[in-house]
């Protein structure tokens, strides 16, 4: 039996993740001599996964996630968590993040705190 699970990503989620990946790639491009020195990736039978990598210029990244299928075809959710860190001018910056049905949520000492925003504007149910 072949089961197909399709996960919908909102434009906002995809854009947020793309911006983060662009920033990490921009850091790597800034040091074109950087190489990946450690890369690990695994997928479990339940569809969950975990990955991590480290580069010679000090970038560390890890991520894990799992798919939760919905009750109807082409519905469901993918929950991802992770972090990445990099050194810039002698300071190490770390971002911990989650991405789920409520969007992309980065946290870091160097990032502004937007936790009050959700309470201010309310929920986002029904918004596409």
N, CA, C and O atoms as CSV, one atom per row, in Angstrom:
chain,resi,resn,atom,element,x,y,z
A,1,UNK,N,N,0.842,-1.179,0.000
A,1,UNK,CA,C,0.000,0.000,0.000
A,1,UNK,C,C,0.882,1.235,0.000
A,1,UNK,O,O,1.731,1.395,0.877
A,2,UNK,N,N,0.692,2.086,-0.955
A,2,UNK,CA,C,1.446,3.332,-1.026
A,2,UNK,C,C,0.587,4.448,-0.479
A,2,UNK,O,O,-0.478,4.742,-1.023
A,3,UNK,N,N,1.029,5.059,0.570
A,3,UNK,CA,C,0.306,6.193,1.148
A,3,UNK,C,C,1.035,7.464,0.763
A,3,UNK,O,O,2.255,7.558,0.897
A,4,UNK,N,N,0.288,8.430,0.289
A,4,UNK,CA,C,0.892,9.695,-0.115
A,4,UNK,C,C,0.421,10.772,0.846
A,4,UNK,O,O,-0.780,10.958,1.043
A,5,UNK,N,N,1.363,11.474,1.436
A,5,UNK,CA,C,1.056,12.569,2.341
A,5,UNK,C,C,1.573,13.842,1.703
A,5,UNK,O,O,2.764,13.964,1.416
A,6,UNK,N,N,0.694,14.773,1.484
A,6,UNK,CA,C,1.084,16.056,0.929
A,6,UNK,C,C,0.975,17.091,2.031
A,6,UNK,O,O,-0.047,17.177,2.712
A,7,UNK,N,N,2.008,17.862,2.204
A,7,UNK,CA,C,2.042,18.873,3.252
A,7,UNK,C,C,1.978,20.242,2.600
A,7,UNK,O,O,2.766,20.554,1.707
A,8,UNK,N,N,1.042,21.049,3.047
A,8,UNK,CA,C,0.930,22.400,2.525
A,8,UNK,C,C,1.786,23.341,3.365
A,8,UNK,O,O,1.741,23.301,4.595
A,9,UNK,N,N,2.549,24.168,2.710
A,9,UNK,CA,C,3.315,25.211,3.377
A,9,UNK,C,C,2.729,26.543,2.963
A,9,UNK,O,O,2.448,26.763,1.785
A,10,UNK,N,N,2.546,27.421,3.912
A,10,UNK,CA,C,2.067,28.751,3.574
A,10,UNK,C,C,3.207,29.541,2.949
A,10,UNK,O,O,4.381,29.238,3.164
A,11,UNK,N,N,2.855,30.536,2.190
A,11,UNK,CA,C,3.856,31.390,1.561
A,11,UNK,C,C,4.736,32.035,2.619
A,11,UNK,O,O,5.946,32.152,2.430
A,12,UNK,N,N,4.148,32.450,3.715
A,12,UNK,CA,C,4.912,33.092,4.791
A,12,UNK,C,C,5.944,32.129,5.371
A,12,UNK,O,O,7.085,32.517,5.618
A,13,UNK,N,N,5.543,30.862,5.592
A,13,UNK,CA,C,6.456,29.873,6.125
A,13,UNK,C,C,7.625,29.638,5.183
A,13,UNK,O,O,8.784,29.625,5.596
A,14,UNK,N,N,7.298,29.453,3.913
A,14,UNK,CA,C,8.352,29.205,2.924
A,14,UNK,C,C,9.283,30.402,2.813
A,14,UNK,O,O,10.498,30.234,2.699
A,15,UNK,N,N,8.728,31.609,2.844
A,15,UNK,CA,C,9.542,32.810,2.747
A,15,UNK,C,C,10.453,32.943,3.958
A,15,UNK,O,O,11.630,33.278,3.819
A,16,UNK,N,N,9.914,32.681,5.147
A,16,UNK,CA,C,10.723,32.786,6.364
A,16,UNK,C,C,11.872,31.802,6.351
A,16,UNK,O,O,13.008,32.158,6.661
A,17,UNK,N,N,11.576,30.567,5.993
A,17,UNK,CA,C,12.618,29.553,5.949
A,17,UNK,C,C,13.646,29.907,4.884
A,17,UNK,O,O,14.846,29.724,5.087
A,18,UNK,N,N,13.172,30.417,3.746
A,18,UNK,CA,C,14.091,30.803,2.668
A,18,UNK,C,C,15.023,31.919,3.108
A,18,UNK,O,O,16.204,31.915,2.763
A,19,UNK,N,N,14.498,32.877,3.871
A,19,UNK,CA,C,15.330,33.992,4.346
A,19,UNK,C,C,16.418,33.477,5.277
A,19,UNK,O,O,17.574,33.886,5.166
A,20,UNK,N,N,16.062,32.587,6.191
A,20,UNK,CA,C,17.050,32.036,7.115
A,20,UNK,C,C,18.123,31.268,6.349
A,20,UNK,O,O,19.317,31.439,6.597
A,21,UNK,N,N,17.692,30.422,5.419
A,21,UNK,CA,C,18.665,29.665,4.632
A,21,UNK,C,C,19.543,30.594,3.803
A,21,UNK,O,O,20.737,30.336,3.652
A,22,UNK,N,N,18.974,31.672,3.264
A,22,UNK,CA,C,19.752,32.641,2.502
A,22,UNK,C,C,20.828,33.273,3.382
A,22,UNK,O,O,21.968,33.451,2.954
A,23,UNK,N,N,20.450,33.611,4.622
A,23,UNK,CA,C,21.422,34.222,5.536
A,23,UNK,C,C,22.576,33.261,5.831
A,23,UNK,O,O,23.741,33.659,5.832
A,24,UNK,N,N,22.244,32.011,6.076
A,24,UNK,CA,C,23.299,31.028,6.339
A,24,UNK,C,C,24.177,30.856,5.106
A,24,UNK,O,O,25.402,30.804,5.211
A,25,UNK,N,N,23.550,30.769,3.942
A,25,UNK,CA,C,24.330,30.628,2.713
A,25,UNK,C,C,25.176,31.866,2.443
A,25,UNK,O,O,26.292,31.756,1.934
A,26,UNK,N,N,24.655,33.041,2.780
A,26,UNK,CA,C,25.435,34.271,2.592
A,26,UNK,C,C,26.676,34.253,3.472
A,26,UNK,O,O,27.742,34.707,3.057
A,27,UNK,N,N,26.538,33.728,4.687
A,27,UNK,CA,C,27.702,33.621,5.559
A,27,UNK,C,C,28.733,32.654,4.984
A,27,UNK,O,O,29.936,32.907,5.040
A,28,UNK,N,N,28.251,31.557,4.435
A,28,UNK,CA,C,29.161,30.594,3.829
A,28,UNK,C,C,29.841,31.211,2.615
A,28,UNK,O,O,31.040,31.026,2.407
A,29,UNK,N,N,29.060,31.957,1.802
A,29,UNK,CA,C,29.630,32.589,0.611
A,29,UNK,C,C,30.689,33.625,0.992
A,29,UNK,O,O,31.638,33.849,0.240
A,30,UNK,N,N,30.529,34.253,2.155
A,30,UNK,CA,C,31.503,35.243,2.598
A,30,UNK,C,C,32.861,34.595,2.846
A,30,UNK,O,O,33.897,35.250,2.732
A,31,UNK,N,N,32.853,33.323,3.180
A,31,UNK,CA,C,34.085,32.577,3.381
A,31,UNK,C,C,34.060,31.403,2.407
A,31,UNK,O,O,33.733,30.278,2.783
A,32,UNK,N,N,34.404,31.674,1.168
A,32,UNK,CA,C,34.270,30.668,0.122
A,32,UNK,C,C,35.199,29.484,0.303
A,32,UNK,O,O,35.038,28.460,-0.361
A,33,UNK,N,N,36.156,29.611,1.185
A,33,UNK,CA,C,37.046,28.498,1.459
A,33,UNK,C,C,36.479,27.535,2.498
A,33,UNK,O,O,37.077,26.495,2.773
A,34,UNK,N,N,35.326,27.877,3.075
A,34,UNK,CA,C,34.736,27.032,4.112
A,34,UNK,C,C,34.280,25.698,3.529
A,34,UNK,O,O,33.809,25.624,2.394
A,35,UNK,N,N,34.430,24.663,4.320
A,35,UNK,CA,C,34.030,23.327,3.908
A,35,UNK,C,C,33.211,22.679,5.014
A,35,UNK,O,O,33.368,23.008,6.190
A,36,UNK,N,N,32.350,21.771,4.634
A,36,UNK,CA,C,31.585,21.010,5.613
A,36,UNK,C,C,32.503,19.934,6.182
A,36,UNK,O,O,33.077,19.135,5.443
A,37,UNK,N,N,32.631,19.928,7.518
A,37,UNK,CA,C,33.506,18.957,8.160
A,37,UNK,C,C,32.720,17.850,8.853
A,37,UNK,O,O,33.281,16.804,9.180
A,38,UNK,N,N,31.441,18.067,9.077
A,38,UNK,CA,C,30.610,17.049,9.705
A,38,UNK,C,C,29.193,17.212,9.174
A,38,UNK,O,O,28.630,18.306,9.235
A,39,UNK,N,N,28.616,16.142,8.658
A,39,UNK,CA,C,27.240,16.161,8.170
A,39,UNK,C,C,26.589,14.839,8.540
A,39,UNK,O,O,27.106,13.769,8.217
A,40,UNK,N,N,25.460,14.919,9.215
A,40,UNK,CA,C,24.718,13.721,9.589
A,40,UNK,C,C,23.251,13.938,9.270
A,40,UNK,O,O,22.717,15.029,9.471
A,41,UNK,N,N,22.600,12.890,8.770
A,41,UNK,CA,C,21.196,12.981,8.396
A,41,UNK,C,C,20.566,11.610,8.555
A,41,UNK,O,O,21.167,10.602,8.181
A,42,UNK,N,N,19.379,11.563,9.099
A,42,UNK,CA,C,18.689,10.292,9.247
A,42,UNK,C,C,17.187,10.458,9.156
A,42,UNK,O,O,16.630,11.455,9.617
A,43,UNK,N,N,16.533,9.470,8.555
A,43,UNK,CA,C,15.070,9.453,8.456
A,43,UNK,C,C,14.582,8.179,9.130
A,43,UNK,O,O,15.101,7.090,8.884
A,44,UNK,N,N,13.592,8.331,9.970
A,44,UNK,CA,C,13.010,7.191,10.666
A,44,UNK,C,C,11.795,6.658,9.906
A,44,UNK,O,O,11.288,7.322,9.002
A,45,UNK,N,N,11.332,5.473,10.267
A,45,UNK,CA,C,10.184,4.870,9.599
A,45,UNK,C,C,8.911,5.692,9.751
A,45,UNK,O,O,8.045,5.655,8.877
A,46,UNK,N,N,8.786,6.428,10.840
A,46,UNK,CA,C,7.578,7.234,11.047
A,46,UNK,C,C,7.599,8.552,10.276
A,46,UNK,O,O,6.671,9.352,10.390
A,47,UNK,N,N,8.651,8.781,9.494
A,47,UNK,CA,C,8.753,9.999,8.692
A,47,UNK,C,C,9.497,11.120,9.376
A,47,UNK,O,O,9.735,12.161,8.762
A,48,UNK,N,N,9.871,10.941,10.625
A,48,UNK,CA,C,10.645,11.982,11.304
A,48,UNK,C,C,12.077,11.958,10.785
A,48,UNK,O,O,12.532,10.958,10.229
A,49,UNK,N,N,12.765,13.047,10.969
A,49,UNK,CA,C,14.150,13.130,10.509
A,49,UNK,C,C,14.957,13.994,11.456
A,49,UNK,O,O,14.403,14.738,12.265
A,50,UNK,N,N,16.252,13.888,11.348
A,50,UNK,CA,C,17.168,14.742,12.097
A,50,UNK,C,C,18.403,14.953,11.224
A,50,UNK,O,O,18.873,14.033,10.553
A,51,UNK,N,N,18.910,16.163,11.246
A,51,UNK,CA,C,20.130,16.457,10.488
A,51,UNK,C,C,20.963,17.481,11.242
A,51,UNK,O,O,20.455,18.255,12.053
A,52,UNK,N,N,22.247,17.460,10.949
A,52,UNK,CA,C,23.152,18.462,11.517
A,52,UNK,C,C,24.391,18.567,10.651
A,52,UNK,O,O,24.790,17.618,9.976
A,53,UNK,N,N,24.987,19.751,10.690
A,53,UNK,CA,C,26.253,19.923,9.985
A,53,UNK,C,C,27.095,20.969,10.689
A,53,UNK,O,O,26.604,21.768,11.485
A,54,UNK,N,N,28.371,20.937,10.371
A,54,UNK,CA,C,29.342,21.885,10.908
A,54,UNK,C,C,30.307,22.232,9.786
A,54,UNK,O,O,30.699,21.365,9.006
A,55,UNK,N,N,30.688,23.502,9.705
A,55,UNK,CA,C,31.618,23.938,8.668
A,55,UNK,C,C,32.936,24.398,9.290
A,55,UNK,O,O,33.025,24.638,10.494
A,56,UNK,N,N,33.947,24.513,8.445
A,56,UNK,CA,C,35.266,24.919,8.926
A,56,UNK,C,C,35.297,26.364,9.400
A,56,UNK,O,O,36.206,26.744,10.139
A,57,UNK,N,N,34.324,27.183,8.992
A,57,UNK,CA,C,34.308,28.577,9.439
A,57,UNK,C,C,33.392,28.790,10.644
A,57,UNK,O,O,33.018,29.924,10.941
A,58,UNK,N,N,33.029,27.720,11.334
A,58,UNK,CA,C,32.332,27.857,12.610
A,58,UNK,C,C,30.818,27.845,12.560
A,58,UNK,O,O,30.182,28.083,13.587
A,59,UNK,N,N,30.219,27.583,11.431
A,59,UNK,CA,C,28.757,27.499,11.366
A,59,UNK,C,C,28.331,26.121,11.843
A,59,UNK,O,O,28.849,25.103,11.383
A,60,UNK,N,N,27.390,26.101,12.760
A,60,UNK,CA,C,26.805,24.862,13.266
A,60,UNK,C,C,25.300,24.933,13.024
A,60,UNK,O,O,24.683,25.978,13.228
A,61,UNK,N,N,24.718,23.833,12.594
A,61,UNK,CA,C,23.280,23.807,12.347
A,61,UNK,C,C,22.733,22.429,12.674
A,61,UNK,O,O,23.374,21.413,12.404
A,62,UNK,N,N,21.534,22.406,13.261
A,62,UNK,CA,C,20.843,21.138,13.463
A,62,UNK,C,C,19.351,21.371,13.290
A,62,UNK,O,O,18.848,22.473,13.507
A,63,UNK,N,N,18.658,20.317,12.896
A,63,UNK,CA,C,17.233,20.418,12.612
A,63,UNK,C,C,16.606,19.044,12.760
A,63,UNK,O,O,17.218,18.031,12.422
A,64,UNK,N,N,15.382,19.015,13.267
A,64,UNK,CA,C,14.620,17.779,13.258
A,64,UNK,C,C,13.164,18.117,12.979
A,64,UNK,O,O,12.733,19.257,13.154
A,65,UNK,N,N,12.424,17.132,12.549
A,65,UNK,CA,C,11.031,17.375,12.215
A,65,UNK,C,C,10.265,16.090,12.035
A,65,UNK,O,O,10.830,15.000,11.945
A,66,UNK,N,N,8.940,16.256,11.985
A,66,UNK,CA,C,8.051,15.129,11.766
A,66,UNK,C,C,6.784,15.628,11.086
A,66,UNK,O,O,6.351,16.761,11.298
A,67,UNK,N,N,6.206,14.773,10.278
A,67,UNK,CA,C,4.980,15.091,9.566
A,67,UNK,C,C,3.785,14.530,10.336
A,67,UNK,O,O,3.802,13.385,10.789
A,68,UNK,N,N,2.762,15.347,10.473
A,68,UNK,CA,C,1.505,14.920,11.076
A,68,UNK,C,C,0.426,15.011,10.010
A,68,UNK,O,O,-0.035,16.107,9.691
A,69,UNK,N,N,0.012,13.867,9.448
A,69,UNK,CA,C,-1.004,13.911,8.403
A,69,UNK,C,C,-2.347,14.367,8.958
A,69,UNK,O,O,-2.672,14.119,10.119
A,70,UNK,N,N,-3.123,15.039,8.106
A,70,UNK,CA,C,-4.442,15.496,8.498
A,70,UNK,C,C,-5.496,14.435,8.242
A,70,UNK,O,O,-5.196,13.349,7.747
A,71,UNK,N,N,-6.737,14.762,8.587
A,71,UNK,CA,C,-7.855,13.836,8.411
A,71,UNK,C,C,-8.339,13.778,6.971
A,71,UNK,O,O,-8.982,12.806,6.575
A,72,UNK,N,N,-8.043,14.796,6.191
A,72,UNK,CA,C,-8.464,14.873,4.800
A,72,UNK,C,C,-7.234,14.791,3.903
A,72,UNK,O,O,-6.134,15.141,4.330
A,73,UNK,N,N,-7.410,14.326,2.647
A,73,UNK,CA,C,-6.268,14.311,1.724
A,73,UNK,C,C,-5.665,15.705,1.560
A,73,UNK,O,O,-6.376,16.710,1.570
A,74,UNK,N,N,-4.368,15.744,1.412
A,74,UNK,CA,C,-3.609,16.975,1.217
A,74,UNK,C,C,-3.737,17.955,2.376
A,74,UNK,O,O,-3.645,19.168,2.187
A,75,UNK,N,N,-3.947,17.428,3.564
A,75,UNK,CA,C,-3.942,18.264,4.762
A,75,UNK,C,C,-2.916,17.676,5.725
A,75,UNK,O,O,-2.438,16.557,5.537
A,76,UNK,N,N,-2.600,18.415,6.713
A,76,UNK,CA,C,-1.644,17.958,7.709
A,76,UNK,C,C,-0.679,19.056,8.059
A,76,UNK,O,O,-0.856,20.211,7.672
A,77,UNK,N,N,0.331,18.688,8.786
A,77,UNK,CA,C,1.275,19.677,9.270
A,77,UNK,C,C,2.653,19.040,9.408
A,77,UNK,O,O,2.781,17.852,9.704
A,78,UNK,N,N,3.641,19.828,9.195
A,78,UNK,CA,C,5.018,19.406,9.400
A,78,UNK,C,C,5.594,20.280,10.496
A,78,UNK,O,O,5.613,21.503,10.358
A,79,UNK,N,N,6.058,19.693,11.562
A,79,UNK,CA,C,6.630,20.442,12.674
A,79,UNK,C,C,8.141,20.266,12.632
A,79,UNK,O,O,8.647,19.144,12.644
A,80,UNK,N,N,8.855,21.390,12.582
A,80,UNK,CA,C,10.312,21.370,12.502
A,80,UNK,C,C,10.882,22.241,13.614
A,80,UNK,O,O,10.313,23.278,13.955
A,81,UNK,N,N,11.999,21.818,14.172
A,81,UNK,CA,C,12.726,22.622,15.154
A,81,UNK,C,C,14.202,22.547,14.816
A,81,UNK,O,O,14.666,21.597,14.187
A,82,UNK,N,N,14.914,23.541,15.235
A,82,UNK,CA,C,16.340,23.521,14.972
A,82,UNK,C,C,17.046,24.725,15.547
A,82,UNK,O,O,16.458,25.549,16.247
A,83,UNK,N,N,18.313,24.802,15.233
A,83,UNK,CA,C,19.108,25.958,15.628
A,83,UNK,C,C,20.297,26.054,14.692
A,83,UNK,O,O,20.691,25.078,14.053
A,84,UNK,N,N,20.851,27.235,14.628
A,84,UNK,CA,C,22.111,27.428,13.921
A,84,UNK,C,C,22.888,28.508,14.644
A,84,UNK,O,O,22.313,29.376,15.301
A,85,UNK,N,N,24.196,28.442,14.514
A,85,UNK,CA,C,25.042,29.461,15.130
A,85,UNK,C,C,26.201,29.748,14.197
A,85,UNK,O,O,26.603,28.916,13.383
A,86,UNK,N,N,26.720,30.949,14.343
A,86,UNK,CA,C,27.845,31.386,13.526
A,86,UNK,C,C,28.609,32.450,14.293
A,86,UNK,O,O,28.066,33.103,15.184
A,87,UNK,N,N,29.868,32.612,13.939
A,87,UNK,CA,C,30.718,33.634,14.556
A,87,UNK,C,C,30.813,34.824,13.618
A,87,UNK,O,O,30.992,34.669,12.410
A,88,UNK,N,N,30.692,36.012,14.189
A,88,UNK,CA,C,30.841,37.234,13.410
A,88,UNK,C,C,31.621,38.218,14.258
A,88,UNK,O,O,31.153,38.642,15.315
A,89,UNK,N,N,32.803,38.582,13.802
A,89,UNK,CA,C,33.680,39.536,14.476
A,89,UNK,C,C,33.886,39.179,15.948
A,89,UNK,O,O,33.815,40.039,16.827
A,90,UNK,N,N,34.141,37.894,16.196
A,90,UNK,CA,C,34.454,37.441,17.541
A,90,UNK,C,C,33.260,37.151,18.429
A,90,UNK,O,O,33.437,36.766,19.585
A,91,UNK,N,N,32.051,37.325,17.924
A,91,UNK,CA,C,30.841,37.058,18.699
A,91,UNK,C,C,30.112,35.881,18.066
A,91,UNK,O,O,29.949,35.827,16.847
A,92,UNK,N,N,29.674,34.938,18.898
A,92,UNK,CA,C,28.887,33.804,18.395
A,92,UNK,C,C,27.413,34.132,18.526
A,92,UNK,O,O,26.923,34.442,19.613
A,93,UNK,N,N,26.712,34.060,17.403
A,93,UNK,CA,C,25.275,34.289,17.356
A,93,UNK,C,C,24.573,32.950,17.195
A,93,UNK,O,O,24.966,32.139,16.357
A,94,UNK,N,N,23.540,32.715,17.989
A,94,UNK,CA,C,22.782,31.474,17.924
A,94,UNK,C,C,21.311,31.796,17.760
A,94,UNK,O,O,20.773,32.671,18.438
A,95,UNK,N,N,20.669,31.081,16.853
A,95,UNK,CA,C,19.226,31.218,16.623
A,95,UNK,C,C,18.596,29.846,16.829
A,95,UNK,O,O,18.965,28.877,16.166
A,96,UNK,N,N,17.652,29.775,17.746
A,96,UNK,CA,C,16.823,28.585,17.927
A,96,UNK,C,C,15.496,28.877,17.249
A,96,UNK,O,O,14.989,29.995,17.345
A,97,UNK,N,N,14.928,27.902,16.571
A,97,UNK,CA,C,13.708,28.179,15.816
A,97,UNK,C,C,12.767,26.989,15.795
A,97,UNK,O,O,13.171,25.841,15.985
A,98,UNK,N,N,11.508,27.294,15.560
A,98,UNK,CA,C,10.484,26.285,15.301
A,98,UNK,C,C,9.698,26.738,14.076
A,98,UNK,O,O,9.573,27.933,13.811
A,99,UNK,N,N,9.180,25.784,13.347
A,99,UNK,CA,C,8.307,26.074,12.207
A,99,UNK,C,C,7.185,25.048,12.249
A,99,UNK,O,O,7.432,23.842,12.261
A,100,UNK,N,N,5.944,25.540,12.273
A,100,UNK,CA,C,4.795,24.652,12.331
A,100,UNK,C,C,3.604,25.345,11.691
A,100,UNK,O,O,3.775,26.291,10.922
A,101,UNK,N,N,2.401,24.883,12.004
A,101,UNK,CA,C,1.214,25.471,11.393
A,101,UNK,C,C,1.026,26.940,11.759
A,101,UNK,O,O,0.245,27.642,11.116
A,102,UNK,N,N,1.724,27.406,12.773
A,102,UNK,CA,C,1.620,28.801,13.190
A,102,UNK,C,C,2.739,29.667,12.628
A,102,UNK,O,O,2.833,30.843,12.978
A,103,UNK,N,N,3.590,29.118,11.766
A,103,UNK,CA,C,4.627,29.909,11.123
A,103,UNK,C,C,6.026,29.578,11.613
A,103,UNK,O,O,6.255,28.572,12.285
A,104,UNK,N,N,6.945,30.448,11.258
A,104,UNK,CA,C,8.359,30.314,11.603
A,104,UNK,C,C,8.639,31.222,12.790
A,104,UNK,O,O,8.285,32.401,12.772
A,105,UNK,N,N,9.278,30.673,13.830
A,105,UNK,CA,C,9.497,31.422,15.065
A,105,UNK,C,C,10.957,31.330,15.494
A,105,UNK,O,O,11.341,30.384,16.181
A,106,UNK,N,N,11.778,32.307,15.095
A,106,UNK,CA,C,13.178,32.314,15.530
A,106,UNK,C,C,13.323,33.014,16.878
A,106,UNK,O,O,12.579,33.946,17.183
A,107,UNK,N,N,14.278,32.566,17.677
A,107,UNK,CA,C,14.607,33.213,18.939
A,107,UNK,C,C,16.117,33.268,19.075
A,107,UNK,O,O,16.820,32.310,18.753
A,108,UNK,N,N,16.601,34.394,19.551
A,108,UNK,CA,C,18.037,34.551,19.784
A,108,UNK,C,C,18.269,35.809,20.590
A,108,UNK,O,O,17.483,36.753,20.520
A,109,UNK,N,N,19.346,35.824,21.353
A,109,UNK,CA,C,19.648,36.993,22.183
A,109,UNK,C,C,19.807,38.256,21.345
A,109,UNK,O,O,19.554,39.353,21.842
A,110,UNK,N,N,20.216,38.127,20.094
A,110,UNK,CA,C,20.451,39.274,19.231
A,110,UNK,C,C,19.223,39.645,18.390
A,110,UNK,O,O,19.270,40.612,17.629
A,111,UNK,N,N,18.135,38.895,18.517
A,111,UNK,CA,C,16.920,39.167,17.746
A,111,UNK,C,C,15.884,39.885,18.602
A,111,UNK,O,O,15.827,39.666,19.812
A,112,UNK,N,N,15.063,40.740,17.992
A,112,UNK,CA,C,13.997,41.386,18.757
A,112,UNK,C,C,12.985,40.354,19.247
A,112,UNK,O,O,12.807,39.307,18.626
A,113,UNK,N,N,12.330,40.654,20.357
A,113,UNK,CA,C,11.317,39.756,20.923
A,113,UNK,C,C,9.947,40.135,20.365
A,113,UNK,O,O,9.422,41.209,20.657
A,114,UNK,N,N,9.380,39.245,19.566
A,114,UNK,CA,C,8.058,39.493,18.993
A,114,UNK,C,C,6.988,38.623,19.639
A,114,UNK,O,O,5.905,38.464,19.076
A,115,UNK,N,N,7.271,38.057,20.809
A,115,UNK,CA,C,6.312,37.162,21.443
A,115,UNK,C,C,4.997,37.869,21.770
A,115,UNK,O,O,3.948,37.227,21.820
A,116,UNK,N,N,5.043,39.156,21.989
A,116,UNK,CA,C,3.824,39.903,22.300
A,116,UNK,C,C,2.934,40.114,21.075
A,116,UNK,O,O,1.749,40.414,21.222
A,117,UNK,N,N,3.484,39.962,19.881
A,117,UNK,CA,C,2.736,40.251,18.651
A,117,UNK,C,C,1.518,39.353,18.509
A,117,UNK,O,O,0.436,39.844,18.187
A,118,UNK,N,N,1.657,38.065,18.737
A,118,UNK,CA,C,0.539,37.134,18.598
A,118,UNK,C,C,-0.589,37.517,19.552
A,118,UNK,O,O,-1.761,37.468,19.178
A,119,UNK,N,N,-0.243,37.899,20.783
A,119,UNK,CA,C,-1.269,38.285,21.735
A,119,UNK,C,C,-1.950,39.577,21.290
A,119,UNK,O,O,-3.145,39.761,21.519
A,120,UNK,N,N,-1.202,40.459,20.664
A,120,UNK,CA,C,-1.758,41.740,20.236
A,120,UNK,C,C,-2.706,41.591,19.056
A,120,UNK,O,O,-3.779,42.194,19.041
A,121,UNK,N,N,-2.314,40.787,18.060
A,121,UNK,CA,C,-3.146,40.673,16.862
A,121,UNK,C,C,-4.104,39.498,16.914
A,121,UNK,O,O,-4.982,39.390,16.058
A,122,UNK,N,N,-3.962,38.613,17.894
A,122,UNK,CA,C,-4.843,37.467,17.992
A,122,UNK,C,C,-4.343,36.310,17.149
A,122,UNK,O,O,-3.246,36.347,16.594
A,123,UNK,N,N,-5.169,35.290,17.069
A,123,UNK,CA,C,-4.815,34.089,16.316
A,123,UNK,C,C,-4.843,34.318,14.838
A,123,UNK,O,O,-5.317,35.351,14.366
A,124,UNK,N,N,-4.336,33.356,14.103
A,124,UNK,CA,C,-4.293,33.457,12.650
A,124,UNK,C,C,-5.104,32.345,12.000
A,124,UNK,O,O,-4.880,32.012,10.836
A,125,UNK,N,N,-6.054,31.762,12.752
A,125,UNK,CA,C,-6.859,30.680,12.206
A,125,UNK,C,C,-7.635,31.195,10.992
A,125,UNK,O,O,-8.160,32.309,10.993
A,126,UNK,N,N,-7.689,30.369,9.979
A,126,UNK,CA,C,-8.458,30.712,8.781
A,126,UNK,C,C,-7.748,31.614,7.813
A,126,UNK,O,O,-8.279,31.886,6.736
A,127,UNK,N,N,-6.564,32.093,8.148
A,127,UNK,CA,C,-5.820,32.972,7.259
A,127,UNK,C,C,-4.966,32.115,6.354
A,127,UNK,O,O,-4.248,31.238,6.834
A,128,UNK,N,N,-5.027,32.347,5.068
A,128,UNK,CA,C,-4.232,31.568,4.107
A,128,UNK,C,C,-3.045,32.362,3.651
A,128,UNK,O,O,-2.253,31.879,2.842
